[in-house]
C-alpha cells in the first residue's frame, strides 16, 4: 500500500491543528485553567482514538494494535517530561500565562527531532538488523537506571548547552514579556524565556532517546511509529496543564515506566528467538502502568499524607 498520500494528509492535518491552536484558540497569552486543559486533553485523546480506528479499519488489526501500544508507551513516558517541565518553569519563575507559548514552540521543535530520530532508527534496523540488540540492551539499561537511581536536584544553569549558548549570546537578567529575544544597547540578547525553551527542547531530545527505541520494539513501520508519537506529543501541553499540580502523587509511576522499558528492551533482544505478539505487549504495558498509578493512589508519599492530614 502506497503511504505517500497518508503522509501528506496526516502532516497537513497536524499543520492545520497547530495553526488553529496558536492562531485562534490561544492567540492571547493566558493562564490555562485545569478545565481547559482537561477539555483539550480529551480532544487530543479522542482524535488519536479516531485515527487509531482508521488505522485498524484500513491497515489491519496488527497495525491498529501497534499504533495503540506505541501511543500508550509514548503517552506514559511523556509524564516524565511533565515532571521536568514543572521544575524548569519553577526554577526560572515563568508566569503561567507564558508557559503555553513556550510549550507550543518546544513541542513543534520536538516533532521535527522525533521525525529525524524515527526515520534514522527505522533505517538502521532495516539496514543493520543487529542494531535492534543495541536498542534492546540500551532500554534494559535505562529501565534499571530509572528504577534504582535517586532523584537529582535540577540545576539548569549548569547545563552544558546553556553554558555554551551564553558564551555566544548574552542573556537578560529578567523577562521581557513573551519575547525570546530583545535589543539592549544595540546588542541582541536572549531572554530567560529562550533559555527555558532551549532546556525544554534538550529535555525532549533526551526522552526521545528512550521512547523512540521503545516504540520501534513494537513495530518498524515508520508511519505507525511517527503518527503514534505525534499524537502523544501534541497532547503533551494540555496534559502538562492538567497534571502539573498533582505530579507528586504519581511517585510509583517511575517504577512502572522503568518496568515498561525493561519489558520492551527484553522483547527486542529476544526478537529472533521469540516474537511477543503485539496484543500481549499492549496488555502487559497497560497492566504495568495501571498497577503503578493505582499503587501511587493507594500509597501516597508521606509528605502528601501529612499535608492531607493537616487540612
Residue pairs with C-beta under 8 A, 6 or more apart in sequence:
1 59
3 223
6 223
7 223
10 223
10 227
10 230
14 111
14 230
14 234
17 234
18 104
18 108
18 234
21 104
22 104
26 100
26 101
26 104
29 97
29 98
29 100
29 101
29 178
30 97
30 100
31 95
31 96
31 97
32 96
32 99
32 100
32 238
32 241
33 241
34 241
34 242
34 245
36 238
36 241
37 238
37 239
37 240
37 241
37 242
38 238
38 242
39 238
40 235
40 237
40 238
41 235
41 238
41 239
41 242
43 238
44 231
44 234
44 235
44 238
45 235
47 231
48 71
48 228
48 231
48 232
48 235
51 67
51 227
51 231
52 64
52 67
52 68
52 71
53 64
55 63
55 64
55 67
55 224
55 227
56 63
56 64
56 65
56 67
57 64
62 278
63 219
63 221
63 224
65 278
65 279
65 282
66 218
66 219
66 221
66 224
66 278
67 224
67 227
67 228
68 228
68 282
69 218
69 278
69 281
69 282
69 285
70 215
70 218
70 219
70 224
70 225
70 228
70 229
71 228
71 231
71 232
72 282
72 285
72 286
72 289
73 211
73 214
73 215
73 218
73 260
73 264
73 285
74 211
74 214
74 215
74 228
74 229
74 232
74 233
75 232
75 235
75 239
76 253
76 256
76 257
76 260
76 285
76 289
77 207
77 210
77 211
77 214
77 257
77 260
78 207
78 211
78 232
78 233
78 236
78 239
79 239
79 243
79 247
79 250
79 253
79 257
80 207
80 254
80 257
81 203
81 204
81 207
81 236
81 240
82 236
82 239
82 240
82 243
82 244
82 247
83 247
84 154
84 203
85 103
85 200
85 203
85 240
85 244
86 240
86 244
86 247
87 154
88 94
88 154
88 156
88 196
88 199
88 200
88 203
89 99
89 196
91 154
91 156
92 156
92 192
92 195
92 196
94 102
94 175
94 192
94 193
94 196
95 175
98 175
98 177
98 178
98 193
99 240
99 241
100 237
100 241
101 178
102 193
102 196
102 197
102 200
103 200
103 236
103 237
103 240
104 237
105 197
106 197
106 200
106 201
106 204
107 204
107 233
107 234
107 236
107 237
109 201
109 204
110 201
110 204
110 205
110 208
110 233
111 230
111 233
111 234
113 201
113 204
113 205
113 208
114 208
114 212
114 226
114 229
114 230
114 233
115 226
117 208
117 209
117 212
118 212
118 222
118 225
118 226
118 229
119 222
121 135
121 212
121 213
121 216
121 225
122 216
122 220
122 222
122 225
124 131
125 131
125 132
125 135
125 216
125 220
126 220
132 216
132 268
132 271
133 268
133 269
135 213
135 216
135 217
135 265
135 268
136 213
136 217
136 264
136 265
136 266
136 267
136 268
136 269
136 271
137 265
137 269
138 213
138 265
139 210
139 213
139 214
139 217
139 261
139 262
139 264
139 265
139 268
140 261
140 262
140 265
140 266
140 269
141 265
142 210
142 261
142 265
143 257
143 258
143 259
143 260
143 261
143 262
143 265
144 258
144 262
146 254
146 257
146 258
146 261
147 254
147 255
147 258
147 259
147 262
156 162
156 195
156 199
159 199
159 202
161 198
161 202
162 195
162 198
162 199
165 171
165 190
165 195
165 198
169 188
169 189
169 190
170 187
170 189
170 190
171 189
171 190
171 191
171 192
171 194
171 195
172 182
172 184
172 189
172 190
172 191
172 192
174 192
175 191
175 192
175 193
176 182
176 191
176 193
178 193
179 191
179 193
180 190
180 191
180 193
180 194
180 197
181 188
181 189
181 190
181 191
181 194
182 188
182 189
182 191
183 189
210 261
211 229
212 225
212 229
213 268
214 260
214 261
214 264
214 265
215 225
215 228
215 229
216 225
216 268
217 264
217 265
217 267
217 268
217 281
218 264
218 278
218 281
219 225
219 278
243 250
248 301
248 303
248 304
249 296
249 297
249 300
249 301
249 304
250 292
250 293
250 296
251 296
251 300
251 301
252 292
252 293
252 295
252 296
252 299
253 289
253 292
253 293
253 296
255 292
256 288
256 289
256 291
256 292
256 293
257 289
257 292
259 288
259 292
260 285
260 288
260 289
263 281
263 284
263 285
263 288
264 281
264 285
267 276
267 281
270 276
300 308
